[in-house]
């Protein structure tokens, strides 16, 4: 594999890590987040050190031929341990049990790392090998055990993590399930990397030369696996944040319609630094909208809503879309200057939205689309500037500006 691919993979991994640094600084005692950052950091370091140019530089700087090998194996082993610890913390449970299980994995893999260096020290590797050390020294005492130990430890982590992720993914939903599904694929490829490497080493034990499996195929598999594992771990953490930012932005039309700009409780500028508090900002915006709905409720005219709903259905909208457009039209009409605070006398109209045969025309009722979930409010907000919502008249006549 071209040496530049190693560095490109590391750069991509560290770019993902950079996104998490602000959150890490705020939550330095969060073991799951710390372990996640360790996963990405270790993956990037392992690819950087595995590049032939890096191997040559480390060997040259230390003056010890092939010392880059146990260094790379150490980072790969630490990566495996960090992945297991992340899964342990993700699954949760009794805090004491979680800490004990995580500590056992870290201790076991720390012992593996110590053993790797001991085996390298007792072995003899005088000839520098930048890309094929695994197969070149596969039959050398000490080094053969070191290579096998690191591959077996990696395979154990791959098998364990794949099994845990698969079982857990069948019990959860949403972004956590998506993340676990990506992790299953990533760790299957990590296992494939270990199997391919071990096959090449075993080939040397039996007198066969399958070196290309280790030097050509395995690095590419490892690059894809590392990317998938990083995405899988990050997805449940990043995706909800993206959804919150998107919902915050999509609520803006309804927010501007219902909330007075002078009300500093809700009109708080959103900056890059405040993205860490996006959930709080989203809650503030939603609260402002709901307060505005309560304030305008006496002016709501369900006749406007009914006409807008029928027009939307006639225009080909689905029932949920028509309901959102109808609610938006009622809010737009109620917020217009000169809208009477008190309901006009007389008149009841049927409504297709709530199924009641007689619904008082204005005041005292908040429809489902406005009184529903955050997702309902987002749909209403996106309908605020639609043609039907902006020109449905209050008096039952035809729109003066244009027709749908």
N, C-alpha and C positions, 0 to 999 in steps of 0.2 A: 504494500500500500504506500502511495506517495507520502513522504514525510510531512508535507503541508497539511494533509488531511488530519493528522494528529493534532496539530495546532489549531486548525479550524474548528474541530470538534470541541477542544478545550475552550476556545473563545465563545462558542455558542453556549456551552454549559455555564461558563462564568457570567455571561450576559444575563442568564436566568437567575444566577445568584445575586447579581447586583440589584435586581428588582426587589429581592427580599431583604437587603441590608437595612433599610429604614425600619422595617417591621422587627428585624432581629435586634436592633439597638433599643427598641421600645420593650421587647419581650425577651431579654437575655436569659431569663430563668425558665422559659418555656422549653422543656426537654424535647418535645416533638419538633418545634421549629429549629432548635439548635441542631438536632440530629438531621433534619432535612437539609439544612445548610451544609452540614458536614458531608452528606451524601454528594451534593453537587460539587463541593470543593474537592473532595477526594477523587471524584470521577474526572474532573478537569485536570488535577495534578497528575493522575495516572496516565492520561493521554499525553500530557506535556512531557513527562519523563520517559514515556515509551518511544517517543520519536527518535529515530536513529541519531539525529544531530544532538539531541539532549543526552542520549546515552553516551556518546563520544565525549561530550563536554564534562559530564559528571565523572567519568572514568579518568579523563585527563586532569581535572582539577584535584582529584583525590590521589592520583597516582596509583590507584588500585584497579587492575584490570577487572572489568565486569561487576564492579560494586554497584553499578546502576541496577543490576538485576534484583538483588534483595530489596533495594529501595523501592523499585516499582512493585514488587510483590507485597511489600509492606503497605503501600498505599491502596492496592487492590483489596487486600485483606481488611484494611480499615474501612474501605468503601462497603464491603460486604457486611461488616459489623454494624455500620451506621444504618444501612438499609433495614436490617433486622430490628434495630432499636426503634426506628421510625414506625415500623409496623406494630411493634409492641405498644407504643404510646398511642398510636392511632386507634387501636382496638379498645384501649381503655380498660376499665375494671377497677378493682380495689387498689388504691394508690400504692399501698405497701407491696402488693403482689406484682404490680407493674414494674416498680423499681427493682424488685428482686430478679425478675425475669430479664430485664434489660441489663442489670449488672452481671448476670451469669453469661449472657452472650458477649458482653464487652470483655469479661475476664477470659473467656475461652479463646476469643480471637486475639487478645493481647498475648496469651501464651503461645499461640500460633506464630505471631510476629517474632517473639523472642526466639522460638525454635528455628525460624527461617534464618535469622542472623547467626545462630550457633552452627547450623548446618553449613552455611556459606563459609564460616570461619574454618571449619574442619575439612572442607573440600579443597580442591585444587583446580583453579580456573585461570591458567596463565595466558591463554589466547583470547583476546578480546573478540566478542561476538555481539554485534549491534542489533541484529534482527533475528538470529536463529539460535540463541543461547539455549532455549528449552530443549531443542532436539540435539544440538551439538554436544551438550553435557548430560544427555539423558541417561547415560550409563556410567557416569563418573560418580564414585562413592561420595556421599555428602551432598553433592549438588543434585544428584538424581532424587534423593529424599526431599531436598528443599523444593524442587520443582513439583514433585508429586504432592507434597503437603499443601502448597499454595493452591494448586488446582483442586484438590479434594475439598479444602476449606471453602473455596469459591463455589464448588458444586453443591455443597451442603447448604450454603446460604441461598443459592438459587432455588434448590428444591424446596427448602423450608418456606421461603418467601412466596414462591409461586403457589404452594399449597394453601398457605394462610390467606393470601389475597383472593384466591379462587373461592374458598369456603366463605369468606367474609362478603365477597361481592354478591353472593346469592341471598344475603340477609339485609342488604341496604339498598337505597335508591338514590336518585339524583346524581350530583357531581361526584360524590364519594364512590358510587358504583362505577361511573365512567373512569375515574382515576384508578380504581382497583383493576378494572378490565385492561387498561393500558399497562399497568404494572405486571399483570399476568403475562402479557405478550412480551414485555421488556425482559422479564426474568426468565422466560422460556428461551429467549435469545441469549441471555447471559449463561444459561445452562448449556445451550448449544456451543457457545464460545469455549466453555470448559471442556465439553466433550470433544470438540475438534482438537483443542490443544492436547488433551490427554491421549487422543488417538494417535496424534503425530509422535508423541513421546513413546507410547507403547509400540509404535511401529519400529522405532530404533531398538527397543528391547528385543524385538523378534527379528532384527536384521533387515527390516524394510525401511525405505526412505520416503516417508510421507510428509517431508518438511514443508511442502507448499501449503498443507492444511494449516500449519501454524503461522507461517510467514505471510501468506497471501489471503487466505479465507478468514482466519480468526480475527484479525484486526478490524476488518470491515463489519463483521458480525458484532464485535464489541462496540463499535462506534454507534451503530443503530440501536443496540441494546441500551447503552448509556443514555442516549437521547430519549428513548421511550420511558426508561425508568425515571428520569428527571421530570419529564412531562407528567407521568403518572402520579408522582408525589406532589407536584405543584398544582395539578388541576383542581383538586378539591379546595385548595387554599386561594388560588388566583381567580378561578372562574366565578365564584360568588361575588368577589370584589368587582369584577368586570360587570356582572349583572347589576350590582348596586349602582355603579357609575352610570350605566346605561339607563336604568330606571330613573335615577336622579335627573338626567338630562331630558328624558322623555316626559317627565312630569312638569317641565317648565311652562308649557302653554297654559295648563290649568292653574298652576301656581300663580303665574302673573295675572290671571283673570280674577282670582279669588283673594289674593293676599295684598294688602296695602304696602307699597314700597317703603312707607315710613315705619312699618313694624319691624324693628331691628331684631326681634326675636327669631325671625325666620329668614330675613334677607341677609344671609352671611355669605360673603364671597367664597367660592371654592377655588383653592389653589393646589399646586402639585404637592405642597407640604401637608395639606389637609386631607389628601386622598387616604391617608391612614385612618382617618375618622369618617370615611364615607358613609358607613352604616349609620352613624349618629346624624350626619348631615341629611341623609335620606329620611330618617325618622322625623327630623325637624321639618323638612319640606312636606312630608305626608301629614304631619300634625297641623301645619299651617293650612293645607288644603281642606282638611276635615273641619277645622275651625271656620274656614270661609264658607263651607257648605252649610254648617249650622247657622251661620249668620244670615245667609241668603235664603234659607229654607222657607220663611214666610212668603217669599216672592215667587217661589216655584209654581209654574202653571203647567199642570199635566196635559192640558190641551196642546201646548207646544210640543211636549214630548211625544204625544200620540201622533201628531201630524208628521213630525220628523221621523218617527219610527216607520210609519206607513210609506213615506217617501223613500226611505233608505231600503226598505224591503222591495219596493217597486223598482228601485235602481239596481237590484241584484245583490244587495248585501245579505250576509247570513244573519241569523237571529242575534247572536252575540254582538256582531258588528253594528247592526241596526240599533240595538239597545244602547251601545256606547255612544253612537251618533245622536240618538234621541236624548240621552242624558246631557250630552254636551250642548245640544241646542237649547235645552231648558235652562242650563246654567248661563249660557250666552245671553238669552233673552232676559233672565232675571238680573243680570249685571248691567244691562243697558241703562243709561241715564233716563230718568223719568219713569222708571218702572215703579208702579204703585206698591207701597208697603203693605197695604191692606187688600185682601182679595176682592175682586169685583163681585157684585151680587149675582146670585142665581147661576144655574147651569151646571150640569153634571155630564161628563162624557165617559164612555167606556174606554178602557185602556187594554191594549194587547200585551203590555209588559208584565202586569201583575195578576191578570186574570180576574180582577174584580169587575162586576158589571157596572158599578157606579163609583166613580172616584172623584172626590171634590176637585174642582179645576185647579185653583191655585192654593199654595200654602199647606204646611203641616205634613208633608210627605217627602221622604227622600227615597228615590228609586233604588233598586238593587245595584245598578251600575255605579252609583255614587256611594252607596252604603256598604259596598263589598270589600274585596281584598285590595291589596296594593296593585295587583295586576289589573283589576277592574278600573282603578283610577288611572293607570297608565293608558289603558285603551280609551277611556273618556278624554284624557288629555290629548292624545293623538288625533282625536276626532274634533277638537275644538275649532280648528281652522278649516274643516271640510266645508264644502259648498252648502250642504243641507243644514249643518249646524249654525252657519252664520246668516242664513237668509230665511229661516222658517219664521213666519210672522206670528205675532201673539193674538191677532184678532180673528184668525181663521181665514183671512183672505189670501190671495196669491202673493208670492214674494214680489216686491217691486223691482228688485234689481235683475234677477234672472231666475230661470226655472230649471229643475233637474228633469 
